[in-house]
Amino acid sequence: GLKTNETKQLMFYSPDKFNPFYTEVYQGMEDYAMEQGYTIVVSRHFCDEVVRQRRFDGLIMSEITNDNQDKITNLGIPVVATDYNHSRLSIPSVGIDMREGARKAVSYLINCGHTNIAYVTDSDSFSDQRFLGYVDELRNNGIEYDREKVKIQLEEDNMYEKGYNAGVNILKGNKDITAVFTFNDAIAIGLMAAINEGGLRIPEDISVVGFDNILASRYTIPPLTTIHVPKYEQGRECAKMLINMIQGKNESEVMLHTHLIERSSVRNI
């Protein structure tokens, strides 16, 4: 049954608060929560003490680490993750099938005639779902996966700079690359700046596909072809799942799907 000592407050923990991706996720959460009479507090720092003192009714985690998973368990309140998590906790989650999304991006490039496709990412993890989708789709089409075409940008602080530096490297070294798929739109935008400055044209000389469909991707020159990720829906689903749990219902995993948004940054070759 319902606990009578509810504070009607939820916490959304997101260390990467300024990522434009998460602002839309948060809007979805907040809208659903408000409809149900709850408020959501966003925090960049996870502190179990604060959660206890403020008596939050539930917690949405955008990142579950080895450090914080024990603390989460000990809180004794419902927790939802904004992504399928491979932690040993069975925390209900609202995931987005990023691997399938990456396959859609690469499949589109291959259908446009591209076989020399680079991937730019800031993740060196082999569990990066977008990387796995990229490799899947190359192999599905009999294209050799070439480690040289994966650019991992770990050094820089912001995504735009990561993309920019990767673009500079590709212009210098990888003359055979005709298309680039990026981990997200911010990386794609930085990459496009470097390509333009280097005197090449998009898509005539090199095609680019992003991932996320952030607002800015409509306003690049040329407008960026990308994979739409249902961020707002993800936020709503997270809040819905959490409030259901607070009300005593069982929840497990929801998986949402992506789709391709075709704009003008890819050419047929």
PyMOL commands that set and color helices and strands:
alter all, ss='L'
color gray80, all
select helices_A, chain A and resi 20-35+48-53+66-75+98-111+129-140+147-149+159-173+185-197+215-218+231-246
alter helices_A, ss='H'
color red, helices_A
select strands_A, chain A and resi 9-13+39-43+58-61+79-81+93-96+117-121+150-152+179-182+207-209+226-228+253-256+259-261
alter strands_A, ss='S'
color yellow, strands_A
deselect
rebuild
show_as cartoon
